[in-house]
Amino acid sequence: MQLTMASSPHNHSQKSLSQLMLTVIAACIPGLVAQVYFFGSGVLIQLMLALITVSVCEAAILLLRKRPIWPTLSDGSAWLTAVLLALSIPPLAPWWVIVIGCLFAIVIVKQLYGGLGFNLFNPAMAAYVLLLISFPVQMTSWLPVNDLLATPISFEQQLMVIFNGYSNAGFSVDQLRVAIDGTTMATPLDTIKTDVAHQLTVTESFTKPVFNEWLGVGWGWVNFAFLMGGIYLLKARVINWHIPVSFIAALALCSSIGYIASPGTEAGVVFHLFSGATMLGAFFIATDPVSAATTNRGRLIYGALIGLLVYLIRTFGGYPDAIAFSVLLLNMAVPLIDYYTQPRTYGHGVKK
């Protein structure tokens, strides 16, 4: 009898790979609905562009490699990459941004390394970092939530902006970012970082319309929705608890220490946990079974180090959010983490 060992991810669930991927996509739905509610239907347009692009790119590469197309495409891994990337970029980013990102994620990060199970980096986050470094203006042009917009934006207008750069009334993305009070708004994380750099206290910054007491308007609910989806994944045993719990615990610990040490310049635990892509990163991105650590102790270390890096980059780095950079840096450290956290073989003692 011949024993065949398949490539990673090795999953002991009774569900097939496609069922697992579709379950993760389904768990993203609450966060997707929250983003559409607060930021408009541009999120759905980006999602459709992403799904089409990854499907075409995956099929083209498989055709070139003379591999069967549908069995690989139907495993859902490419579609999950599309969902994560679409949820991570501004809803009104130009159409070519999401297309370039999906092409890079599937062709370069995934398929050129050999396909699912061989990629060293999280494809969605590698593509996000490429886009952020290459197109910083387009990747940081987030709209304020719908309730704070000076002019409501219809679906047709959002479609026009994504594909033409201007709405049918002639407004650009920068003009549409103007809020009710006449100021051009940034994300809560970016607002805090900018205000602290200009010698304002966090308390003074929290008086701005983009905040609702200690949380960004809309962003808190988006993170809460992803938290609910993450809890569902834990309950369904699609992911293990080690990475998200250690990630959140490390970020909470670091932000607590920072707030105690400097309450005037630190926003506190709740703000860090429910701002930016924290919950999306903790439950849906860092838990990628291919690029994350594989041992239980390794997962705890992996998640905790991501949480630490997120806090350090948010506080001292040049970018307001840091999920993608932190995950990619720890992806590179996974072989080392796994090497030093391998459990002892049953029946063997500790080496002297």
VOGU-3710 file (C-alpha; in Angstrom, 3 decimals, decimal comma):
1> mqltmassph> 0,000/0,000/0,000  1,363/3,416/-0,964  0,943/6,330/1,437  0,518/9,736/-0,190  1,187/12,905/1,777  -0,555/15,993/0,422  0,789/19,509/0,745  -0,362/21,882/3,468  -2,782/22,990/4,805  -3,371/19,722/6,678
11> nhsqkslsql> -6,868/20,013/8,127  -8,473/17,412/10,371  -12,001/18,709/9,903  -14,624/16,480/8,327  -15,421/19,296/5,910  -13,806/19,510/2,495  -11,455/22,361/1,618  -14,135/24,067/-0,469  -16,623/23,829/2,423  -14,095/25,382/4,799
21> mltviaacip> -13,342/28,254/2,423  -17,022/28,908/1,768  -17,675/28,865/5,519  -15,026/31,547/6,029  -16,536/33,603/3,202  -19,975/33,239/4,783  -18,563/34,414/8,126  -17,399/37,600/6,373  -20,993/38,496/5,468  -21,806/40,413/8,705
31> glvaqvyffg> -18,707/42,574/8,228  -19,506/43,026/4,544  -23,058/44,141/5,352  -21,746/46,589/7,959  -19,262/48,091/5,495  -21,955/48,490/2,842  -24,274/50,129/5,371  -21,708/52,650/6,594  -19,585/53,217/3,469  -21,894/52,531/0,557
41> sgvliqlmla> -22,368/49,989/-2,182  -18,927/50,654/-3,651  -17,811/47,737/-1,463  -20,041/45,420/-3,517  -18,664/46,787/-6,787  -15,104/46,149/-5,604  -16,110/42,652/-4,502  -17,573/41,766/-7,907  -14,470/43,079/-9,688  -12,268/41,053/-7,340
51> litvsvceaa> -14,221/37,812/-7,796  -14,148/38,124/-11,581  -10,438/38,970/-11,657  -9,270/36,127/-9,399  -11,391/33,620/-11,317  -9,942/34,696/-14,675  -6,354/34,834/-13,356  -6,564/31,441/-11,640  -8,081/29,824/-14,724  -5,469/31,365/-17,039
61> illlrkrpiw> -2,528/30,215/-14,916  -3,946/26,717/-14,507  -4,438/26,542/-18,266  -0,806/27,529/-18,819  0,325/24,951/-16,263  -1,886/22,325/-17,942  -3,762/21,699/-14,713  -7,527/21,061/-14,371  -9,281/24,391/-13,887  -12,560/23,729/-12,093
71> ptlsdgsawl> -11,303/21,420/-9,301  -8,767/24,054/-8,245  -11,000/27,078/-8,781  -13,901/25,502/-6,926  -11,861/24,988/-3,733  -12,756/28,622/-2,955  -9,294/29,795/-1,884  -9,054/32,342/-4,715  -12,549/33,634/-3,954  -11,645/34,072/-0,279
81> tavllalsip> -8,589/36,090/-1,326  -10,875/38,271/-3,444  -13,266/38,845/-0,538  -10,494/39,783/1,915  -8,842/42,180/-0,523  -12,140/43,817/-1,493  -12,964/44,370/2,182  -9,557/45,936/2,788  -9,436/48,683/0,150  -11,426/51,950/0,006
91> plapwwvivi> -14,865/51,426/-1,603  -14,304/54,115/-4,249  -10,772/53,100/-5,251  -10,343/53,068/-9,068  -11,285/49,791/-10,721  -7,731/49,056/-11,795  -6,502/49,042/-8,175  -8,464/45,931/-7,226  -7,652/44,295/-10,576  -3,886/44,793/-10,092
101> gclfaivivk> -4,124/43,582/-6,508  -6,009/40,403/-7,403  -3,697/39,664/-10,327  -0,637/39,995/-8,078  -2,204/37,898/-5,296  -3,163/34,986/-7,539  -0,459/34,943/-10,216  2,626/36,005/-8,248  1,982/35,195/-4,592  -0,053/32,013/-5,007
111> qlygglgfnl> 0,421/30,259/-8,354  4,090/31,039/-9,051  4,925/29,453/-5,702  3,079/26,301/-6,736  -0,524/27,001/-5,785  -2,463/26,571/-2,558  -0,295/25,099/0,188  3,003/26,357/-1,208  2,643/30,136/-0,943  4,877/31,656/1,758
121> fnpamaayvl> 2,806/34,805/2,231  -0,848/35,587/2,701  -1,910/36,476/-0,885  -4,473/39,127/0,065  -2,101/40,950/2,428  0,835/40,766/0,026  -1,370/42,353/-2,636  -2,620/44,978/-0,164  0,937/46,030/0,727  1,877/46,207/-2,960
131> llisfpvqmt> -1,098/48,485/-3,615  -0,494/50,634/-0,532  3,144/51,264/-1,422  2,494/51,747/-5,139  -0,729/53,782/-4,965  -0,828/55,448/-1,515  -3,312/58,166/-2,527  -5,907/55,761/-3,920  -5,420/53,301/-1,039  -5,968/55,880/1,700
141> swlpvndlla> -8,984/57,693/0,233  -11,633/56,299/2,575  -14,954/58,122/2,650  -16,542/59,194/5,929  -19,549/57,100/6,903  -22,765/57,885/5,040  -24,257/59,802/7,982  -21,364/62,298/7,887  -21,285/62,907/4,135  -22,114/66,405/2,957
151> tpisfeqqlm> -23,662/64,945/-0,212  -25,256/61,458/-0,331  -23,737/59,240/-3,016  -26,016/56,970/-5,020  -25,036/53,589/-6,437  -24,812/55,081/-9,927  -22,466/57,816/-8,711  -20,232/55,305/-6,942  -20,094/53,214/-10,100  -19,086/56,299/-12,114
161> vifngysnag> -16,355/57,254/-9,630  -14,848/53,760/-9,605  -14,712/53,453/-13,398  -14,317/57,097/-14,511  -12,808/58,885/-11,518  -15,705/61,358/-11,288  -19,389/61,159/-10,432  -22,021/62,230/-12,968  -22,072/65,590/-11,158  -18,326/66,021/-11,736
171> fsvdqlrvai> -17,128/65,290/-8,173  -13,838/63,477/-7,574  -13,148/61,163/-4,633  -11,431/63,974/-2,709  -14,452/66,226/-3,195  -16,797/63,452/-2,076  -14,761/62,958/1,105  -15,927/66,328/2,420  -18,107/65,875/5,492  -21,077/67,874/6,733
181> dgttmatpld> -18,830/70,340/8,583  -16,920/71,116/5,360  -13,702/69,274/6,287  -12,093/66,434/4,368  -12,236/63,437/6,665  -9,726/60,654/7,269  -10,109/57,321/9,048  -10,152/57,349/12,871  -6,694/55,772/13,101  -5,234/58,319/10,693
191> tiktdvahql> -6,998/61,183/12,486  -5,539/60,196/15,868  -2,027/59,792/14,453  -2,169/63,167/12,669  -3,629/65,034/15,657  -1,063/63,635/18,099  1,709/64,620/15,681  0,287/68,171/15,771  0,490/68,264/19,582  -3,223/67,673/20,195
201> tvtesftkpv> -4,329/65,325/22,961  -6,380/62,244/22,254  -9,283/63,760/24,188  -9,232/66,810/21,892  -9,100/64,557/18,846  -12,108/62,559/20,043  -14,269/65,685/19,802  -14,155/65,522/15,986  -17,220/64,264/14,055  -15,432/61,106/12,904
211> fnewlgvgwg> -15,508/59,838/16,512  -18,370/58,753/18,711  -16,856/59,104/22,180  -14,074/56,444/22,175  -14,704/54,824/18,797  -14,742/55,868/15,180  -18,249/56,324/13,795  -19,104/53,179/11,861  -15,733/51,513/12,325  -16,641/50,159/15,745
221> wvnfaflmgg> -19,695/48,412/14,311  -17,720/47,033/11,370  -15,190/45,488/13,762  -17,982/44,145/15,953  -19,541/42,476/12,900  -16,234/40,783/12,025  -15,896/39,726/15,662  -19,276/37,985/15,433  -18,156/36,244/12,238  -14,912/35,201/13,922
231> iyllkarvin> -16,756/33,745/16,898  -18,857/31,722/14,461  -15,663/30,332/12,878  -14,360/29,343/16,307  -17,645/27,672/17,226  -17,704/25,806/13,903  -14,057/24,771/14,517  -12,972/26,163/11,194  -10,128/28,055/12,914  -8,279/27,500/16,190
241> whipvsfiaa> -8,511/29,992/19,045  -4,757/30,392/19,559  -3,985/33,038/16,918  -6,968/35,409/17,324  -6,903/35,245/21,135  -3,152/35,841/21,404  -3,367/38,578/18,754  -6,144/40,439/20,597  -4,570/39,853/24,021  -1,182/41,214/22,926
251> lalcssigyi> -2,725/44,271/21,281  -4,887/44,906/24,362  -1,903/44,535/26,708  0,325/46,870/24,678  -2,371/49,520/24,297  -3,145/49,295/28,038  0,495/49,876/28,946  0,708/52,717/26,446  -2,425/54,376/27,804  -1,208/54,101/31,402
261> aspgteagvv> 2,179/55,533/30,440  0,842/58,387/28,289  -2,958/58,894/28,461  -2,709/62,160/26,536  -1,284/60,568/23,401  -2,666/57,018/23,578  -6,220/56,142/22,579  -6,670/53,089/24,804  -7,644/49,452/24,482  -11,188/49,709/23,118
271> fhlfsgatml> -10,135/52,086/20,356  -7,309/49,811/19,163  -9,458/46,688/19,225  -12,389/48,207/17,336  -10,596/50,408/14,798  -9,179/49,739/11,370  -8,985/46,079/10,360  -8,304/44,642/13,820  -11,042/42,000/13,984  -10,817/41,209/10,274
281> gaffiatdpv> -7,097/40,649/10,757  -7,413/38,621/13,949  -10,007/36,113/12,729  -9,819/36,071/8,930  -6,314/37,111/7,871  -3,818/36,003/10,528  -5,489/32,567/10,721  -4,656/31,657/7,117  -3,793/27,926/7,432  -1,051/28,016/4,795
291> saattnrgrl> 1,061/30,998/5,823  0,478/30,897/9,620  2,289/28,851/12,266  1,162/25,236/12,561  1,887/24,204/16,156  -0,284/25,339/19,061  2,581/27,038/20,892  3,738/28,499/17,613  0,289/29,926/16,923  0,265/31,650/20,313
301> iygaligllv> 3,661/33,212/19,606  2,679/34,063/16,030  -0,552/35,797/17,036  1,033/37,648/19,950  3,863/38,993/17,806  1,391/40,213/15,182  -0,540/42,045/17,907  2,687/43,592/19,197  3,749/44,734/15,725  0,297/46,181/15,009
311> ylirtfggyp> 0,547/48,341/18,122  4,144/49,429/17,433  3,480/50,367/13,804  0,226/52,168/14,644  1,929/54,122/17,429  5,431/54,758/16,110  5,334/53,829/12,416  4,414/55,788/9,344  1,147/53,958/8,627  -2,048/54,354/10,676
321> daiafsvlll> -3,015/50,673/10,401  -0,560/47,795/10,348  -2,370/44,472/9,915  -0,928/43,666/6,489  2,673/44,589/7,337  2,557/42,676/10,627  1,120/39,531/9,048  3,686/39,499/6,223  6,603/39,997/8,627  5,425/37,077/10,745
331> nmavplidyy> 4,813/34,964/7,629  8,567/35,165/7,095  9,181/34,044/10,669  6,858/31,020/10,530  9,567/28,415/9,666  11,631/29,563/12,645  8,617/29,613/14,982  7,538/26,124/13,898  11,076/24,773/14,238  11,392/25,825/17,887
341> tqprtyghgv> 7,834/24,949/18,937  7,524/21,417/17,596  6,003/19,151/20,275  8,049/16,199/21,475  7,353/12,865/19,812  5,212/10,638/21,980  7,429/8,476/24,219  10,515/10,688/23,870  11,922/12,806/26,685  13,545/16,228/26,591
351> kk> 17,001/16,265/25,034  19,742/16,917/27,547
//
